[in-house]
């Protein structure tokens, strides 16, 4: 319940986070569900289209409780897209697999697209900074407010705050770029910072939704994928299986295991992207 504690301690800052994260989260959820509806329609089932779910309008997809859970615990859910497998044309299990993977695939595409923009912004910010030798920095006060030099044996970005310097190692800036809004704020000011934070939340929620929905527990998409590829049971789990799955997810949630696992995978994804971005920016001569 991090948002509740944060709101009680700092209501203004927490409200700002909620507002900045809102557009990206609504878009991520809407496109996830619209992707399910689109692929189901292409597979011959018009149920979702007939119910107005083949749209990016978030009001058609958002479940109020599920959306609130995004802020209370870090992930949530939307209204399930109605699918009638009797309408599928061709192999119904292959169609179910396509529909199940559609939302996850959409979130991964949005994650990668957002990450490319985010790392592009970071590369642009770094490309405009001059290099200052470590010796010069230690002996003289550089004329530039922001620059790159060596600190603790590694290249780092320094920003003059008047009475002191703030610095980030380049490897950390790239590996943890989505969490480095403070760097953008110190370099460019508040408005670019707000836009960067909106982009960051968009990137984060898409990778979280993709990973979360891959969990092979009914009624999540991951269960459909496991069932279609391995188990070959009925396409849709029974009400009892769905209830058991819900209990399992609640146990994972309140034990902290789910949040820890999601954080581990997300941080690993950003670390890999950061390494790749560093290699590309280096090859382009930016760094």
C-alpha positions in Angstrom: 0.0 0.0 0.0 2.9 2.3 -0.9 0.7 5.0 -2.4 -1.5 5.3 0.7 1.6 5.8 2.9 3.1 8.2 0.4 -0.1 10.2 0.2 -0.4 10.5 4.0 3.2 11.7 4.2 3.3 14.0 1.1 -0.1 14.4 -0.5 1.0 17.0 -3.1 3.9 14.9 -4.4 1.8 11.7 -4.5 -1.0 13.4 -6.4 1.6 14.6 -8.9 2.8 11.0 -9.4 -0.8 9.8 -9.9 -1.5 12.5 -12.5 1.7 11.9 -14.4 1.2 8.2 -14.5 -2.5 8.3 -15.4 -2.3 8.9 -19.2 0.3 6.1 -19.8 -1.6 3.6 -17.6 -4.9 4.3 -19.3 -3.3 3.9 -22.7 -1.5 0.7 -21.8 -4.6 -0.9 -20.4 -6.8 0.2 -23.3 -4.4 -1.0 -26.0 -3.9 -4.3 -24.2 -7.7 -5.0 -24.2 -8.2 -3.5 -27.7 -5.5 -5.9 -29.0 -7.4 -8.9 -27.6 -10.6 -7.6 -29.2 -8.9 -7.0 -32.6 -7.3 -10.4 -32.8 -10.5 -12.2 -31.7 -12.4 -10.3 -34.4 -9.8 -11.3 -37.0 -10.1 -14.9 -35.9 -13.9 -14.8 -36.6 -15.4 -13.8 -33.2 -17.2 -10.4 -33.4 -18.4 -10.5 -29.8 -16.0 -7.9 -28.5 -16.5 -5.6 -31.5 -20.3 -5.9 -31.2 -20.0 -4.9 -27.5 -17.9 -1.8 -28.4 -14.6 -3.2 -27.0 -12.7 -2.8 -30.3 -11.7 0.7 -29.3 -9.0 2.6 -27.5 -11.6 4.5 -25.4 -10.4 3.7 -21.8 -13.9 4.0 -20.4 -14.8 0.8 -22.4 -12.0 -1.2 -20.8 -11.2 0.1 -17.3 -12.4 -1.8 -14.3 -12.6 0.7 -11.4 -11.3 -1.7 -8.7 -8.6 -3.0 -11.0 -7.5 0.5 -11.9 -7.3 1.5 -8.3 -5.2 -1.5 -7.6 -2.6 -0.2 -10.0 -2.0 2.7 -7.6 -2.5 0.7 -4.4 -0.2 -2.3 -5.1 1.5 -1.4 -8.5 -0.6 -3.6 -10.8 -4.2 -4.2 -11.6 -6.6 -5.4 -14.3 -9.2 -4.3 -16.8 -12.6 -5.6 -17.8 -11.9 -9.0 -19.6 -12.7 -8.9 -23.3 -15.6 -11.2 -24.1 -14.6 -14.0 -26.4 -16.8 -16.8 -27.8 -14.5 -19.5 -29.1 -17.4 -21.1 -31.0 -17.1 -18.3 -33.5 -13.4 -18.9 -34.2 -12.5 -19.9 -37.8 -10.0 -22.7 -38.1 -8.1 -24.3 -35.2 -9.9 -22.9 -32.1 -6.9 -23.6 -29.8 -4.5 -21.7 -32.1 -7.0 -18.8 -32.2 -7.2 -18.8 -28.5 -3.4 -18.7 -28.3 -3.3 -15.7 -30.7 -6.0 -13.8 -28.7 -4.2 -14.6 -25.4 -0.8 -13.4 -26.7 -2.3 -10.3 -28.3 -2.5 -8.2 -25.2 1.0 -9.2 -23.9 2.5 -8.6 -27.3 0.9 -5.1 -27.5 2.4 -4.2 -24.1 5.8 -5.5 -25.1 5.6 -3.4 -28.3 4.6 -0.3 -26.4 7.3 -0.9 -23.9 10.0 -1.2 -26.5 8.7 1.9 -28.4 8.6 3.9 -25.2 12.0 2.7 -24.2 13.5 3.7 -27.5 12.2 7.3 -27.1 13.2 7.4 -23.4 16.8 6.3 -24.2 16.9 8.6 -27.1 16.0 11.5 -24.8 18.8 10.4 -22.4 21.3 10.1 -25.3 20.3 13.6 -26.6 20.8 15.0 -23.1 24.2 13.4 -22.7 25.4 14.3 -26.2 25.2 18.0 -25.4 27.5 17.8 -22.4 31.2 18.7 -22.7 34.0 16.4 -21.4 36.2 17.7 -18.6 39.3 15.9 -17.6 39.5 14.6 -14.0 42.6 16.6 -13.3 41.0 19.8 -14.6 37.9 19.2 -12.5 39.9 18.6 -9.3 42.1 21.7 -9.8 39.7 24.3 -11.3 36.1 25.2 -11.2 34.7 24.3 -14.7 32.9 27.0 -16.6 30.1 24.6 -17.7 27.2 24.0 -15.3 26.9 20.4 -16.5 29.7 18.2 -17.8 31.1 14.7 -18.0 34.2 13.7 -16.1 35.7 10.8 -14.2 34.5 10.0 -10.6 35.4 6.9 -8.6 37.2 5.5 -11.6 34.2 5.7 -13.9 32.7 8.4 -16.2 30.0 10.4 -14.6 27.8 13.4 -15.3 28.2 16.4 -12.9 25.6 19.1 -12.5 26.4 22.3 -10.6 23.8 23.1 -7.9 25.5 26.3 -6.8 26.8 25.2 -3.4 27.6 21.6 -4.4 27.7 19.2 -7.4 25.3 16.3 -8.0 26.6 13.5 -10.1 25.5 10.2 -11.7 27.7 7.5 -13.2 26.9 7.0 -16.9 26.3 3.3 -16.4 23.7 4.1 -13.7 22.0 6.7 -15.8 21.5 4.2 -18.6 20.7 1.2 -16.6 18.2 3.1 -14.5 17.1 5.7 -17.0 13.4 5.4 -16.3 14.1 6.4 -12.7 16.4 9.3 -13.5 13.8 12.0 -13.9 15.7 14.1 -11.3 18.6 14.3 -13.8 16.4 15.6 -16.5 14.8 18.1 -14.1 18.2 19.5 -13.0 19.4 19.7 -16.6 16.3 21.1 -18.3 13.8 22.2 -15.7 10.3 21.2 -14.6 8.3 20.9 -17.9 10.8 18.4 -19.6 10.9 16.6 -16.2 7.1 16.1 -16.2 7.1 14.9 -19.8 10.0 12.5 -19.0 8.2 11.1 -16.0 5.0 10.5 -18.0 7.1 8.6 -20.6 8.8 6.7 -17.8 5.6 5.6 -16.2 4.3 4.5 -19.6 7.3 2.4 -20.2 7.2 0.9 -16.7 3.5 0.0 -16.7 3.7 -1.8 -20.1 6.6 -4.1 -19.0 4.8 -4.8 -15.7 1.5 -5.6 -17.5 3.3 -7.9 -20.0 5.1 -9.8 -17.3 2.1 -10.0 -14.9 -0.2 -11.3 -17.6 2.4 -14.0 -18.5 1.9 -15.6 -15.0 0.3 -19.1 -15.8 -2.5 -18.7 -13.2 -6.1 -18.6 -14.3 -7.7 -16.4 -15.4 -4.6 -14.6 -16.7 -3.4 -14.7 -20.3 -0.4 -16.8 -19.2 -2.7 -19.6 -18.2 -4.3 -19.7 -21.6 -0.8 -19.8 -23.2 0.2 -22.7 -21.0 -3.0 -24.5 -21.6 -3.0 -24.1 -25.4 0.6 -25.1 -25.7 1.0 -27.8 -23.0 -2.1 -28.7 -20.9 -4.7 -28.9 -23.7 -7.6 -28.6 -21.2 -10.8 -26.7 -21.7 -10.1 -23.3 -23.1 -11.6 -21.5 -20.1 -10.9 -22.4 -16.5 -13.7 -23.3 -14.3 -15.1 -20.8 -11.7 -13.4 -22.8 -9.0 -10.0 -22.8 -10.7 -10.4 -19.0 -11.3 -11.2 -18.6 -7.6 -8.1 -20.6 -6.6 -6.0 -18.6 -9.0 -7.2 -15.4 -7.4 -6.4 -16.7 -3.9 -2.9 -17.7 -5.1 -2.3 -14.2 -6.6 -3.5 -12.6 -3.4 -1.1 -14.7 -1.4 1.8 -13.8 -3.7 0.8 -10.2 -3.5 0.5 -9.8 0.3 3.6 -11.9 0.9 5.6 -9.5 -1.2 6.8 -12.3 -3.5 4.9 -11.0 -6.6 6.3 -7.5 -6.2 9.8 -8.8 -5.7 9.6 -11.0 -8.7 8.2 -8.2 -10.9 10.8 -5.8 -9.7 13.6 -8.3 -10.4 12.5 -8.9 -14.0 11.8 -5.2 -14.7 15.2 -4.1 -13.3 16.8 -6.8 -15.4 15.1 -5.6 -18.5 16.2 -2.0 -17.9 19.7 -3.1 -17.2 19.9 -5.0 -20.5 18.3 -2.1 -22.4 20.8 0.3 -20.7 23.7 -1.8 -21.8 22.4 -2.0 -25.3 21.7 1.8 -25.3 25.2 2.5 -24.0 26.8 0.3 -26.8 24.7 2.1 -29.5 25.4 5.6 -28.2 29.1 4.7 -28.0 29.1 3.4 -31.5 27.4 6.6 -32.7 30.0 8.7 -30.9 27.5 10.2 -28.4 29.4 8.8 -25.4 
